[in-house]
Amino acid sequence: MRESLLAGPSLRAVGQRVVRFVVSLFVLVTVTFLMVHALPGDPVRAALGPKASPATVAAVRHHLGLDDPLATQYVNYLKHVFTGDLGTSIQTNTPVSDLLSQRGPTTATLAIAAFVVTLAVSIPVGMAAGIFLIRRRGGPAQSAFSATTGFLSSIPDYIMCVILIQVFGVSLHFLPPAGGTGFQSFILPVAALSLGPSAYLTRLVRAETQRVLSEPYMRTARAKRLAASRLYVRHALPNILVSTLAVSGLLLIGLISGTVLVESIFGLSGLGLTLVDSVAATDFPAVQSLALFFGAVVLSINLVVDLLIVVADPRAAIKESA
């Protein structure tokens, strides 16, 4: 009966989120087109160099459709995007779709590995800290926990990269500081990306654990002397995960955006480094397509998180959509 009552409102909540995603995607395409056209400089002249003849520059501009009216360029851009044609990089004369397929796995590996490490560290550590501190009722232990996690979460990514490179790459020679290959080349970048978010999410999981353990149903479960595995894993963990689900989605978005800086520092040939190089070279089609790709990934993650929240906690999702 409960499922049948929630089925209609839940489907409506899902539909609202899908419509919001489609509208946001259209706005993203439009903003990306206008933003890149507002960049200073001539991308064709920058790509061909100062010695290129005016005739050559004009021919390339005509080939790329950059001499068409802005409205015509926008319509053509929409056609190409929704048919999967992301254009050709002026700098490398390579289809942008090839750049995505060649360098996308590096960025995906970096972001997903950092996300997995963040969850694997923050959820058990945060729960353990919440259980321990609620028994001790705060005191010096809670102050030390808050100070440590607060300090780690406040360190900017670029400073974290420099510290890790100096300690583990230059001083101890444990890991390649930059430009390495294979599994070892990802250890320091993943650590640089995940340390701050892990500390931040650990604080949230600790606070959420203490809140859940203070609920009447959890006090009743503890009074029944249930086994620790059943009490914390079966009863507390699902409620903690529902509350931290939306935050985890935001963290994943932050990790993806952080790959731009981290790839540049560690010399990883991913989409982040490609985007930086394309901006520096005024590579108009590459910047436009890569910015659109990153934006579409962010919107897709938001959609997936919203749908998971609808599944995990339909009443809260329906109330939010009302």
Residue frames relative to the residue before (quaternion, step in Angstrom):
aa qw qx qy qz dx dy dz
M 1.0000 0.0000 0.0000 0.0000 0.00 0.00 0.00
R 0.6553 0.5147 -0.3070 0.4598 3.58 0.92 -0.96
E 0.6610 0.5136 -0.3118 0.4495 3.57 0.95 -0.90
S 0.6658 0.5021 -0.3136 0.4542 3.58 0.98 -0.79
L 0.6348 0.5294 -0.3333 0.4535 3.58 1.10 -0.67
L 0.7337 0.4281 -0.2303 0.4747 3.55 1.04 -0.81
A 0.4988 0.6919 -0.4274 0.2998 3.59 1.21 -0.40
G 0.6917 0.4852 -0.2893 0.4499 3.59 0.82 -0.97
P 0.6944 0.4518 -0.2886 0.4800 3.62 0.75 -0.95
S 0.6301 0.5307 -0.3461 0.4490 3.61 1.02 -0.69
L 0.6551 0.4973 -0.3134 0.4746 3.57 0.96 -0.83
R 0.6285 0.5219 -0.3343 0.4700 3.57 1.06 -0.72
A 0.6404 0.5166 -0.3230 0.4677 3.60 1.01 -0.79
V 0.6364 0.5132 -0.3200 0.4788 3.58 1.03 -0.79
G 0.6603 0.5181 -0.3079 0.4480 3.57 0.93 -0.91
Q 0.6384 0.5287 -0.3250 0.4554 3.58 1.00 -0.81
R 0.6744 0.4923 -0.2974 0.4630 3.57 0.99 -0.79
V 0.6378 0.5112 -0.3290 0.4729 3.58 1.04 -0.70
V 0.6421 0.5044 -0.3222 0.4790 3.60 0.97 -0.81
R 0.6359 0.5248 -0.3260 0.4626 3.59 0.98 -0.82
F 0.6374 0.5284 -0.3205 0.4602 3.59 1.04 -0.78
V 0.6676 0.5025 -0.3064 0.4559 3.59 0.89 -0.93
V 0.6613 0.4958 -0.3082 0.4711 3.59 0.93 -0.89
S 0.6588 0.5085 -0.3079 0.4611 3.58 0.94 -0.88
L 0.6350 0.5282 -0.3304 0.4567 3.58 1.04 -0.75
F 0.6467 0.5065 -0.3185 0.4731 3.59 0.98 -0.80
V 0.6390 0.5077 -0.3211 0.4804 3.59 1.00 -0.82
L 0.6329 0.5374 -0.3306 0.4488 3.59 0.99 -0.82
V 0.6448 0.5163 -0.3236 0.4615 3.59 0.92 -0.89
T 0.6794 0.4944 -0.2920 0.4569 3.58 0.90 -0.92
V 0.6785 0.4896 -0.2962 0.4606 3.59 0.86 -0.96
T 0.6341 0.5302 -0.3315 0.4549 3.58 1.00 -0.80
F 0.6433 0.5238 -0.3177 0.4592 3.58 0.96 -0.86
L 0.7145 0.4488 -0.2639 0.4675 3.59 0.80 -0.99
M 0.6399 0.5467 -0.3320 0.4260 3.58 0.99 -0.82
V 0.6901 0.4750 -0.2880 0.4639 3.58 0.86 -0.94
H 0.6464 0.5124 -0.3271 0.4610 3.59 1.05 -0.68
A 0.6527 0.5161 -0.3165 0.4554 3.57 1.21 -0.44
L 0.4810 0.6710 -0.4452 0.3467 3.60 1.24 -0.17
P 0.4738 -0.6764 0.4754 0.3034 3.60 -0.97 0.76
G 0.7087 0.4680 -0.3350 0.4080 3.54 -1.25 0.43
D 0.4192 -0.6763 0.5520 0.2492 3.53 -1.31 0.41
P 0.3515 -0.7728 0.4784 0.2246 3.63 -0.34 1.17
V 0.6398 0.5268 -0.3372 0.4466 3.59 1.00 -0.72
R 0.6672 0.4866 -0.3003 0.4774 3.58 0.91 -0.90
A 0.6472 0.5186 -0.3207 0.4574 3.60 1.00 -0.80
A 0.6875 0.4818 -0.2867 0.4615 3.59 1.02 -0.80
L 0.7268 0.4369 -0.2434 0.4707 3.59 0.96 -0.85
G 0.4809 -0.6777 0.4356 0.3461 3.57 1.18 -0.44
P 0.6455 -0.5685 0.3510 0.3701 3.58 -1.19 0.46
K 0.6608 0.5341 -0.3145 0.4232 3.60 1.16 -0.45
A 0.4863 0.6659 -0.4411 0.3543 3.59 1.24 -0.15
S 0.4821 -0.6804 0.4739 0.2831 3.55 -1.00 0.86
P 0.6288 -0.5399 0.3945 0.3969 3.60 -1.15 0.50
A 0.6267 0.5433 -0.3449 0.4394 3.59 1.06 -0.73
T 0.6509 0.5086 -0.3129 0.4688 3.58 1.00 -0.82
V 0.6441 0.5150 -0.3184 0.4675 3.58 0.96 -0.88
A 0.6656 0.5034 -0.3033 0.4600 3.59 0.91 -0.88
A 0.6460 0.5248 -0.3240 0.4498 3.58 1.00 -0.80
V 0.6683 0.4854 -0.3037 0.4750 3.57 0.96 -0.84
R 0.6282 0.5276 -0.3369 0.4620 3.59 0.98 -0.79
H 0.6566 0.4987 -0.3118 0.4722 3.58 0.99 -0.81
H 0.6386 0.5343 -0.3241 0.4491 3.58 1.02 -0.83
L 0.7207 0.4237 -0.2374 0.4947 3.57 1.03 -0.80
G 0.4757 -0.6923 0.4269 0.3351 3.58 1.26 -0.15
L 0.4178 0.7381 -0.4467 0.2848 3.58 1.24 0.31
D 0.6424 0.5006 -0.3383 0.4715 3.58 1.24 -0.13
D 0.4916 0.6362 -0.4379 0.4022 3.60 1.27 0.13
P 0.6227 -0.5059 0.4166 0.4275 3.60 -1.23 0.29
L 0.6457 -0.5620 0.3540 0.3767 3.56 -1.14 0.68
A 0.6426 0.5242 -0.3287 0.4519 3.61 0.99 -0.81
T 0.6477 0.5095 -0.3168 0.4695 3.58 1.01 -0.79
Q 0.6327 0.5252 -0.3243 0.4675 3.55 1.02 -0.81
Y 0.6514 0.5242 -0.3180 0.4469 3.58 1.00 -0.83
V 0.6522 0.5023 -0.3148 0.4725 3.60 0.92 -0.87
N 0.6654 0.4944 -0.3053 0.4685 3.58 0.91 -0.88
Y 0.6246 0.5445 -0.3306 0.4518 3.54 1.07 -0.79
L 0.6434 0.5169 -0.3185 0.4662 3.59 0.97 -0.84
K 0.6449 0.5232 -0.3215 0.4550 3.58 0.95 -0.87
H 0.6881 0.4860 -0.2883 0.4552 3.55 0.88 -0.94
V 0.6530 0.5262 -0.3246 0.4374 3.59 0.92 -0.89
F 0.7534 0.4036 -0.2245 0.4682 3.56 0.79 -0.98
T 0.6516 0.4224 -0.3390 0.5312 3.58 1.28 0.21
G 0.5904 -0.6266 0.3399 0.3785 3.56 1.30 0.20
D 0.5413 0.5975 -0.4099 0.4266 3.59 1.26 0.17
L 0.1108 -0.8371 0.5354 0.0187 3.58 -0.31 1.27
G 0.6171 -0.5795 0.3392 0.4103 3.56 1.22 0.27
T 0.4487 -0.6686 0.5343 0.2573 3.53 -1.40 -0.04
S 0.4832 -0.6640 0.4932 0.2870 3.55 -0.96 0.91
I 0.4106 -0.7021 0.5251 0.2506 3.58 -0.86 0.96
Q 0.6560 0.5521 -0.3084 0.4120 3.56 1.01 -0.84
T 0.8162 0.2347 -0.0949 0.5193 3.60 0.87 -0.96
N 0.3361 -0.7548 0.4883 0.2807 3.58 1.31 -0.21
T 0.4991 0.6255 -0.4195 0.4286 3.54 1.13 0.80
P 0.5203 -0.6181 0.4693 0.3563 3.63 -0.92 0.75
V 0.5189 -0.6575 0.4460 0.3154 3.57 -0.90 0.91
S 0.5904 0.5685 -0.3682 0.4389 3.59 1.11 -0.61
D 0.6272 0.5150 -0.3375 0.4770 3.61 1.10 -0.64
L 0.6230 0.5290 -0.3388 0.4661 3.58 1.03 -0.74
L 0.6409 0.5237 -0.3217 0.4599 3.58 1.01 -0.81
S 0.6988 0.4661 -0.2789 0.4655 3.58 0.89 -0.90
Q 0.6878 0.4848 -0.2858 0.4585 3.59 1.05 -0.72
R 0.8140 0.2784 -0.1174 0.4961 3.58 0.85 -0.96
G 0.4894 0.6796 -0.4200 0.3496 3.56 1.26 -0.25
P 0.6421 0.5381 -0.3530 0.4167 3.66 0.86 -0.78
T 0.6152 0.5444 -0.3557 0.4455 3.60 1.05 -0.65
T 0.6801 0.4740 -0.2821 0.4829 3.57 0.89 -0.95
A 0.6523 0.5134 -0.3191 0.4573 3.59 0.95 -0.85
T 0.6442 0.5210 -0.3193 0.4600 3.58 0.96 -0.86
L 0.6623 0.5160 -0.2994 0.4534 3.56 0.93 -0.93
A 0.7126 0.4603 -0.2652 0.4582 3.59 0.80 -1.02
I 0.6815 0.4832 -0.2977 0.4621 3.60 0.89 -0.91
A 0.6392 0.5166 -0.3338 0.4616 3.60 0.97 -0.82
A 0.6551 0.4985 -0.3146 0.4727 3.60 0.96 -0.83
F 0.6437 0.5223 -0.3185 0.4597 3.60 1.03 -0.78
V 0.6545 0.5038 -0.3089 0.4715 3.59 0.95 -0.88
V 0.6462 0.5092 -0.3170 0.4718 3.59 0.96 -0.87
T 0.6369 0.5397 -0.3262 0.4435 3.58 0.97 -0.86
L 0.6944 0.4564 -0.2783 0.4817 3.58 0.87 -0.93
A 0.6649 0.5250 -0.3090 0.4321 3.58 0.94 -0.93
V 0.6956 0.4414 -0.2699 0.4985 3.58 1.12 -0.62
S 0.7505 0.4675 -0.2504 0.3943 3.57 0.65 -1.13
I 0.6637 0.5194 -0.3367 0.4199 3.62 0.91 -0.79
P 0.7254 0.3991 -0.2892 0.4805 3.67 0.66 -0.87
V 0.6579 0.4992 -0.3255 0.4605 3.61 0.95 -0.81
G 0.6587 0.5122 -0.3103 0.4554 3.58 0.95 -0.85
M 0.6570 0.4923 -0.3124 0.4779 3.59 0.98 -0.83
A 0.6549 0.5079 -0.3222 0.4575 3.59 0.92 -0.89
A 0.6543 0.5012 -0.3155 0.4704 3.58 0.98 -0.81
G 0.6520 0.5170 -0.3235 0.4504 3.58 0.95 -0.79
I 0.6608 0.4965 -0.3049 0.4731 3.59 0.98 -0.85
F 0.6717 0.5023 -0.2941 0.4583 3.57 0.94 -0.93
L 0.7235 0.4608 -0.2620 0.4422 3.57 0.81 -1.00
I 0.6271 0.5245 -0.3596 0.4500 3.60 1.06 -0.58
R 0.6310 0.5072 -0.3368 0.4807 3.56 1.18 -0.50
R 0.7094 0.4366 -0.2518 0.4927 3.57 1.04 -0.80
R 0.2962 -0.7903 0.4801 0.2391 3.57 1.34 -0.27
G 0.7648 -0.3822 0.1855 0.4844 3.53 0.72 1.18
G 0.3745 0.7415 -0.5174 0.2055 3.55 -0.96 -0.89
P 0.8078 -0.2825 0.1943 0.4794 3.59 -1.26 -0.35
A 0.6151 0.5643 -0.3568 0.4196 3.59 1.02 -0.73
Q 0.6699 0.4817 -0.3015 0.4777 3.58 0.93 -0.85
S 0.6330 0.5223 -0.3362 0.4620 3.60 1.00 -0.74
A 0.6571 0.5004 -0.3079 0.4723 3.59 0.97 -0.84
F 0.6400 0.5206 -0.3226 0.4641 3.58 0.98 -0.83
S 0.6834 0.4881 -0.2904 0.4587 3.58 0.84 -0.97
A 0.6612 0.5097 -0.3133 0.4526 3.59 0.95 -0.84
T 0.6763 0.5003 -0.2985 0.4507 3.59 0.91 -0.90
T 0.7090 0.4418 -0.2714 0.4780 3.58 0.77 -0.98
G 0.6311 0.5328 -0.3373 0.4517 3.58 1.04 -0.69
F 0.6480 0.5118 -0.3138 0.4687 3.57 1.02 -0.82
L 0.6832 0.4892 -0.2972 0.4534 3.60 0.84 -0.94
S 0.6949 0.4835 -0.2862 0.4488 3.59 0.94 -0.83
S 0.6681 0.5110 -0.2990 0.4508 3.59 1.22 -0.38
I 0.5416 0.6221 -0.4119 0.3872 3.62 1.22 -0.21
P 0.4195 -0.7056 0.5033 0.2699 3.64 -0.70 0.97
D 0.6467 -0.5574 0.3612 0.3749 3.56 -1.17 0.65
Y 0.6840 0.4985 -0.3196 0.4260 3.59 0.83 -0.89
I 0.6366 0.4985 -0.3350 0.4838 3.61 1.09 -0.63
M 0.6211 0.5297 -0.3388 0.4678 3.57 1.03 -0.75
C 0.6289 0.5322 -0.3321 0.4593 3.59 1.01 -0.79
V 0.6686 0.5026 -0.2999 0.4588 3.57 0.88 -0.95
I 0.6508 0.5153 -0.3232 0.4545 3.61 0.92 -0.86
L 0.6889 0.4829 -0.2908 0.4557 3.59 0.83 -0.95
I 0.6411 0.5167 -0.3264 0.4642 3.58 0.98 -0.80
Q 0.6712 0.5066 -0.2985 0.4514 3.57 0.91 -0.93
V 0.7227 0.4484 -0.2576 0.4585 3.59 0.85 -0.98
F 0.8213 0.2927 -0.1372 0.4701 3.58 0.57 -1.16
G 0.7212 0.4344 -0.2593 0.4732 3.59 1.14 -0.49
V 0.7743 0.3463 -0.1757 0.4997 3.57 0.85 -0.99
S 0.7540 0.4033 -0.2294 0.4649 3.60 0.73 -1.03
L 0.8024 0.2985 -0.1449 0.4961 3.60 0.72 -1.05
H 0.2625 -0.7999 0.4976 0.2089 3.62 1.22 -0.40
F 0.3066 0.7654 -0.5080 0.2490 3.57 1.06 0.72
L 0.8128 0.1163 0.0067 0.5708 3.55 0.95 -0.94
P 0.5726 -0.5823 0.4314 0.3833 3.61 -1.15 0.50
P 0.4399 -0.7254 0.4558 0.2694 3.61 -0.71 1.00
A 0.7811 -0.1452 0.1197 0.5954 3.61 1.06 -0.68
G 0.8146 0.3211 -0.2114 0.4343 3.50 -1.30 0.47
G 0.4468 0.6995 -0.4601 0.3152 3.61 1.19 0.26
T 0.3305 -0.7149 0.5745 0.2228 3.54 -1.33 0.02
G 0.7420 0.4150 -0.2959 0.4355 3.53 -1.28 0.38
F 0.8030 -0.3210 0.2187 0.4520 3.51 -1.38 -0.19
Q 0.6643 0.5393 -0.3186 0.4080 3.57 0.90 -0.91
S 0.6227 0.5687 -0.3484 0.4091 3.58 1.07 -0.64
F 0.6781 0.4879 -0.2906 0.4666 3.61 1.22 -0.37
I 0.5153 0.6811 -0.4236 0.3019 3.62 1.15 -0.42
L 0.7179 0.4362 -0.2633 0.4743 3.60 0.72 -1.00
P 0.6565 0.4919 -0.3427 0.4578 3.66 0.85 -0.74
V 0.6478 0.5029 -0.3232 0.4723 3.60 0.97 -0.81
A 0.6450 0.5104 -0.3234 0.4679 3.58 0.98 -0.81
A 0.6577 0.5139 -0.3142 0.4523 3.59 0.93 -0.87
L 0.6832 0.4833 -0.2834 0.4684 3.58 1.03 -0.77
S 0.7827 0.4151 -0.1860 0.4249 3.57 0.88 -0.93
L 0.5416 0.6525 -0.4167 0.3275 3.64 1.08 -0.48
G 0.6938 0.4743 -0.2791 0.4646 3.58 0.81 -0.98
P 0.6890 0.4585 -0.2961 0.4768 3.64 0.78 -0.92
S 0.6104 0.5467 -0.3602 0.4459 3.61 1.05 -0.67
A 0.6624 0.4954 -0.3091 0.4694 3.58 0.92 -0.87
Y 0.6574 0.5143 -0.3101 0.4551 3.58 0.95 -0.88
L 0.7043 0.4529 -0.2791 0.4700 3.59 0.83 -0.97
T 0.5828 0.5700 -0.3741 0.4422 3.60 1.10 -0.59
R 0.6332 0.5228 -0.3284 0.4668 3.59 0.99 -0.79
L 0.6774 0.4897 -0.2971 0.4616 3.58 0.92 -0.88
V 0.6559 0.5018 -0.3166 0.4667 3.59 0.95 -0.85
R 0.6242 0.5335 -0.3402 0.4583 3.59 1.02 -0.76
A 0.6754 0.4805 -0.2955 0.4751 3.59 0.89 -0.92
E 0.6672 0.4935 -0.3054 0.4670 3.58 0.96 -0.84
T 0.6127 0.5420 -0.3457 0.4597 3.60 1.07 -0.68
Q 0.6669 0.4926 -0.3031 0.4698 3.57 0.91 -0.86
R 0.6384 0.5189 -0.3311 0.4620 3.58 1.05 -0.73
V 0.6748 0.4943 -0.2976 0.4601 3.57 0.88 -0.95
L 0.6782 0.4967 -0.3017 0.4498 3.59 0.91 -0.86
S 0.6561 0.5027 -0.3095 0.4702 3.59 1.23 -0.37
E 0.4824 0.6648 -0.4402 0.3627 3.60 1.27 -0.12
P 0.6204 -0.5799 0.3736 0.3732 3.62 -1.09 0.68
Y 0.6689 0.5064 -0.3291 0.4334 3.61 0.90 -0.81
M 0.6430 0.4979 -0.3317 0.4781 3.59 1.12 -0.58
R 0.6189 0.5213 -0.3514 0.4708 3.60 1.03 -0.65
T 0.6339 0.5181 -0.3259 0.4728 3.57 1.07 -0.74
A 0.6505 0.5145 -0.3171 0.4600 3.58 0.98 -0.86
R 0.6568 0.4913 -0.3209 0.4736 3.60 0.99 -0.78
A 0.6267 0.5412 -0.3397 0.4460 3.59 1.05 -0.70
K 0.6553 0.4978 -0.3054 0.4791 3.59 1.16 -0.57
R 0.3707 -0.7626 0.4552 0.2716 3.58 1.36 -0.02
L 0.1385 0.7961 -0.5684 0.1549 3.55 0.81 1.03
A 0.6095 -0.5443 0.4229 0.3916 3.54 -1.21 0.51
A 0.6109 -0.5906 0.3836 0.3618 3.57 -1.08 0.77
S 0.6401 0.5303 -0.3389 0.4407 3.61 0.96 -0.81
R 0.6874 0.4624 -0.2856 0.4818 3.59 0.96 -0.79
L 0.6569 0.5319 -0.3124 0.4336 3.57 0.96 -0.86
Y 0.7916 0.3455 -0.1700 0.4744 3.56 0.70 -1.10
V 0.7234 0.4356 -0.2593 0.4687 3.60 0.90 -0.85
R 0.7554 0.4070 -0.2198 0.4641 3.57 0.82 -0.96
H 0.7821 0.3398 -0.1734 0.4928 3.58 0.94 -0.85
A 0.7530 0.3996 -0.2293 0.4698 3.61 0.80 -0.93
L 0.6663 0.5598 -0.3222 0.3726 3.59 0.79 -1.01
P 0.6602 0.5019 -0.3530 0.4331 3.70 0.77 -0.80
N 0.6678 0.4924 -0.3058 0.4670 3.60 0.96 -0.79
I 0.6324 0.5183 -0.3300 0.4718 3.57 1.06 -0.70
L 0.6668 0.5111 -0.3057 0.4480 3.59 0.94 -0.88
V 0.6231 0.5340 -0.3494 0.4523 3.61 1.00 -0.75
S 0.6916 0.4900 -0.2814 0.4500 3.57 0.91 -0.88
T 0.7394 0.4003 -0.2298 0.4901 3.60 1.07 -0.66
L 0.4230 0.7379 -0.4507 0.2711 3.59 1.26 -0.08
A 0.6875 0.4742 -0.2945 0.4644 3.60 0.81 -0.96
V 0.6356 0.5208 -0.3332 0.4624 3.59 1.02 -0.74
S 0.6279 0.5361 -0.3366 0.4528 3.58 1.03 -0.76
G 0.6269 0.5305 -0.3379 0.4598 3.59 1.03 -0.69
L 0.6536 0.4981 -0.3082 0.4792 3.57 1.00 -0.83
L 0.6323 0.5270 -0.3349 0.4586 3.59 1.04 -0.73
L 0.6401 0.5175 -0.3324 0.4604 3.59 0.98 -0.79
I 0.6237 0.5215 -0.3335 0.4773 3.57 1.03 -0.75
G 0.6597 0.5033 -0.3049 0.4675 3.58 0.96 -0.84
L 0.6406 0.5192 -0.3278 0.4612 3.59 1.04 -0.73
I 0.6414 0.5148 -0.3300 0.4634 3.59 0.99 -0.77
S 0.6722 0.4690 -0.3041 0.4855 3.59 0.93 -0.82
G 0.6351 0.5470 -0.3274 0.4361 3.59 1.09 -0.64
T 0.5477 0.6232 -0.4035 0.3858 3.60 1.17 -0.42
V 0.5571 0.6103 -0.4008 0.3956 3.62 1.12 -0.56
L 0.7155 0.4307 -0.2486 0.4907 3.58 0.87 -0.96
V 0.6871 0.5056 -0.2958 0.4298 3.57 0.83 -1.01
E 0.6429 0.5132 -0.3292 0.4635 3.60 0.96 -0.78
S 0.6396 0.5274 -0.3277 0.4532 3.57 1.01 -0.76
I 0.6852 0.4850 -0.2898 0.4597 3.59 0.94 -0.88
F 0.7736 0.3585 -0.1876 0.4876 3.58 0.87 -0.93
G 0.4684 -0.7222 0.4199 0.2878 3.60 1.24 0.08
L 0.3542 0.7250 -0.5106 0.2970 3.59 1.05 0.75
S 0.3830 -0.7439 0.5053 0.2111 3.57 -0.83 1.01
G 0.2782 0.7551 -0.5391 0.2485 3.55 0.40 1.27
L 0.7316 -0.4147 0.2971 0.4522 3.54 -1.28 -0.15
G 0.5904 0.5756 -0.3763 0.4226 3.60 1.09 -0.56
L 0.6782 0.4666 -0.2821 0.4928 3.56 0.89 -0.93
T 0.6231 0.5413 -0.3333 0.4557 3.58 1.06 -0.75
L 0.6472 0.5146 -0.3171 0.4645 3.57 1.00 -0.82
V 0.6411 0.5166 -0.3247 0.4655 3.60 0.95 -0.84
D 0.6724 0.4902 -0.2960 0.4690 3.59 0.89 -0.92
S 0.6548 0.5212 -0.3139 0.4483 3.59 0.99 -0.80
V 0.6354 0.5100 -0.3285 0.4778 3.58 1.02 -0.76
A 0.6599 0.5130 -0.3085 0.4541 3.58 0.93 -0.89
A 0.7316 0.4069 -0.2282 0.4970 3.59 1.07 -0.74
T 0.3698 -0.7352 0.4741 0.3130 3.60 1.32 -0.03
D 0.2388 0.7757 -0.5351 0.2342 3.54 0.99 0.95
F 0.3171 -0.8256 0.4404 0.1543 3.52 0.19 1.41
P 0.7283 0.4203 -0.2886 0.4579 3.69 0.58 -0.96
A 0.6606 0.5143 -0.3232 0.4411 3.61 0.95 -0.81
V 0.6469 0.5109 -0.3209 0.4665 3.60 0.91 -0.88
Q 0.6597 0.5238 -0.3054 0.4440 3.55 0.89 -0.95
S 0.7201 0.4518 -0.2559 0.4602 3.58 0.79 -1.02
L 0.6633 0.4969 -0.3151 0.4623 3.60 0.96 -0.80
A 0.6325 0.5122 -0.3334 0.4759 3.60 1.01 -0.75
L 0.6426 0.5103 -0.3157 0.4765 3.57 1.02 -0.79
F 0.6448 0.5284 -0.3239 0.4473 3.58 0.96 -0.84
F 0.6725 0.4867 -0.3015 0.4691 3.59 0.84 -0.97
G 0.6563 0.5102 -0.3147 0.4581 3.58 0.97 -0.81
A 0.6510 0.5114 -0.3152 0.4640 3.59 0.99 -0.82
V 0.6222 0.5284 -0.3417 0.4658 3.59 1.05 -0.71
V 0.6421 0.5203 -0.3212 0.4624 3.59 0.96 -0.85
L 0.6714 0.4880 -0.3020 0.4689 3.59 0.88 -0.91
S 0.6446 0.5242 -0.3231 0.4530 3.59 1.01 -0.78
I 0.6378 0.5116 -0.3287 0.4727 3.58 1.00 -0.77
N 0.6327 0.5233 -0.3309 0.4651 3.59 0.97 -0.81
L 0.6513 0.5151 -0.3163 0.4587 3.58 0.97 -0.85
V 0.6632 0.5042 -0.3091 0.4588 3.59 0.88 -0.93
V 0.6521 0.5062 -0.3171 0.4670 3.59 0.95 -0.85
D 0.6435 0.5200 -0.3242 0.4588 3.59 0.94 -0.85
L 0.6739 0.4886 -0.2992 0.4665 3.59 0.94 -0.87
L 0.6356 0.5180 -0.3324 0.4661 3.58 1.03 -0.72
I 0.6332 0.5206 -0.3314 0.4672 3.58 1.05 -0.74
V 0.6139 0.5376 -0.3423 0.4657 3.59 1.05 -0.74
V 0.6793 0.4810 -0.2888 0.4731 3.58 0.96 -0.88
A 0.7252 0.4554 -0.2538 0.4499 3.58 0.86 -0.99
D 0.8079 0.0515 0.0133 0.5869 3.60 0.96 -0.82
P 0.1083 -0.8579 0.4983 0.0633 3.61 0.48 1.17
R 0.6227 0.5560 -0.3594 0.4170 3.61 0.99 -0.68
A 0.6638 0.4894 -0.3050 0.4763 3.59 0.95 -0.85
A 0.6512 0.5133 -0.3193 0.4589 3.60 1.00 -0.82
I 0.6534 0.5035 -0.3157 0.4689 3.59 0.99 -0.84
K 0.6397 0.5200 -0.3289 0.4606 3.60 0.98 -0.81
E 0.6575 0.5099 -0.3119 0.4586 3.59 0.99 -0.83
S 0.7103 0.4584 -0.2576 0.4680 3.60 1.03 -0.77
A 0.5247 0.6650 -0.4050 0.3443 3.58 1.24 -0.34
